[in-house]
Amino acid sequence: MAPLPIAPSQTISPPIFYWGTPVVLITTENEDGTSNIAPMSSAWWLGNRCMLGLGAISQTTINLIRTKQCVLNLASENMAGAVNALARTTGSKDLPTAAEGTGYLYFKRMNGYKYVPDKFGHSGLTPTDSELIRPPRIAECPAQMEAELKGVYEMMQDAEKKGFIALEVKVLRTHVHENIRMSGHANRIDPDKWHPLIMSFQELYGLASKKTSESILAKINEEGYRSFSNPVDGEAETGEEEDKFV
Ligand SMILES: Cc1cc2nc3c(=O)[nH]c(=O)nc-3n(C[C@H](O)[C@H](O)[C@H](O)COP(=O)(O)O)c2cc1C
């Protein structure tokens, strides 16, 4: 391996640490039975669990804690228009009257957020029924995960200024567009075909269209991770015998 360049480093204090994570459009059910959509990006997965970092006063957080259900719809790089339409909106009715001292809600009002009760109509996205839960999926998103709330962890407990929550959800069922599946495999996504929208420091990016290099980690068979995830329905019919971890 050729020596890597080392540049001089400096100490800085970035106000945000959004180094690049996928944009998730979370759908939840409002109290009146209508649907909400929120773009967010503080999300990561481990096994069949996803951790979501959300403001405590976001309508999505309130809905998720009340109903225990959401869909994690992943945006692709051609969906920036819809994401921008949803940016700086909230399903929170309290926004227009948020007074100084009400934390994140006041921050939103001061930063030009608008109360939008119909996020589907506003963004032009298409709701489609979920199979196991009440919030709808977003048909345009190439990957949609129906999920159930399993844990709520208050973040920044040691700090004076609180207001963010880490929510652990379990993925119950995953739907994907046909064109991102890996051919010859019943349960795999082809990363060469999947082009997630990535948020980096509030800016929107796509990924490079091809792999940067080979991956040593990718030499591990994906089915080897099955025990941390969901079982395969009708496993005998999947034709994945050769993929089993032995
Ligand atoms: C691309 C993008 C990523 C975002 N990421 C997050 C995030 O990770 N966590 C968060 O609390 N808000 C995030 N936001 C802001 C939320 O969308 C915002 O709080 C919104 O008002 C939530 O909607 P709701 O109140 O209807 O749930 C993000 C916004 C955009 C456009």
The ligand as an SDF file (V2000), in Angstrom:
LIG
                    3D

 31 33  0  0  0  0  0  0  0  0999 V2000
  -32.1460   16.2860    5.1250 C   0  0  0  0  0  0  0  0  0  0  0  0
  -32.6560   16.5640    6.5140 C   0  0  0  0  0  0  0  0  0  0  0  0
  -32.1530   15.8530    7.5880 C   0  0  0  0  0  0  0  0  0  0  0  0
  -32.6280   16.0920    8.8830 C   0  0  0  0  0  0  0  0  0  0  0  0
  -32.1480   15.3450    9.9200 N   0  0  0  0  0  0  0  0  0  0  0  0
  -32.7040   15.4690   11.1430 C   0  0  0  0  0  0  0  0  0  0  0  0
  -32.3200   14.5910   12.1950 C   0  0  0  0  0  0  0  0  0  0  0  0
  -31.5190   13.6820   12.0050 O   0  0  0  0  0  0  0  0  0  0  0  0
  -32.9300   14.7530   13.4160 N   0  0  0  0  0  0  0  0  0  0  0  0
  -33.8720   15.7300   13.6510 C   0  0  0  0  0  0  0  0  0  0  0  0
  -34.3920   15.8180   14.7690 O   0  0  0  0  0  0  0  0  0  0  0  0
  -34.2450   16.5700   12.6540 N   0  0  0  0  0  0  0  0  0  0  0  0
  -33.7000   16.4550   11.4210 C   0  0  0  0  0  0  0  0  0  0  0  0
  -34.1120   17.2730   10.3980 N   0  0  0  0  0  0  0  0  0  0  0  0
  -35.1100   18.3120   10.7030 C   0  0  0  0  0  0  0  0  0  0  0  0
  -36.5360   17.7270   10.7440 C   0  0  0  0  0  0  0  0  0  0  0  0
  -36.9540   17.4250    9.4340 O   0  0  0  0  0  0  0  0  0  0  0  0
  -37.4520   18.7350   11.4290 C   0  0  0  0  0  0  0  0  0  0  0  0
  -37.2290   18.6640   12.8210 O   0  0  0  0  0  0  0  0  0  0  0  0
  -38.9200   18.5850   11.1220 C   0  0  0  0  0  0  0  0  0  0  0  0
  -39.5990   19.7230   11.5750 O   0  0  0  0  0  0  0  0  0  0  0  0
  -39.5550   17.3450   11.7200 C   0  0  0  0  0  0  0  0  0  0  0  0
  -40.8810   17.2840   11.2770 O   0  0  0  0  0  0  0  0  0  0  0  0
  -42.0780   16.9550   12.2800 P   0  0  0  0  0  0  0  0  0  0  0  0
  -42.0620   17.9920   13.3650 O   0  0  0  0  0  0  0  0  0  0  0  0
  -43.3090   17.0360   11.4300 O   0  0  0  0  0  0  0  0  0  0  0  0
  -41.8000   15.5940   12.8070 O   0  0  0  0  0  0  0  0  0  0  0  0
  -33.6320   17.0800    9.1010 C   0  0  0  0  0  0  0  0  0  0  0  0
  -34.1190   17.8010    8.0080 C   0  0  0  0  0  0  0  0  0  0  0  0
  -33.6410   17.5480    6.7330 C   0  0  0  0  0  0  0  0  0  0  0  0
  -34.2100   18.3260    5.5710 C   0  0  0  0  0  0  0  0  0  0  0  0
  1  2  1  0
  2  3  1  0
  2 30  2  0
  3  4  2  0
  4  5  1  0
  4 28  1  0
  5  6  2  0
  6  7  1  0
  6 13  1  0
  7  8  2  0
  7  9  1  0
  9 10  1  0
 10 11  2  0
 10 12  1  0
 12 13  2  0
 13 14  1  0
 14 15  1  0
 14 28  1  0
 15 16  1  0
 16 17  1  0
 16 18  1  0
 18 19  1  0
 18 20  1  0
 20 21  1  0
 20 22  1  0
 22 23  1  0
 23 24  1  0
 24 25  2  0
 24 26  1  0
 24 27  1  0
 28 29  2  0
 29 30  1  0
 30 31  1  0
M  END
$$$$
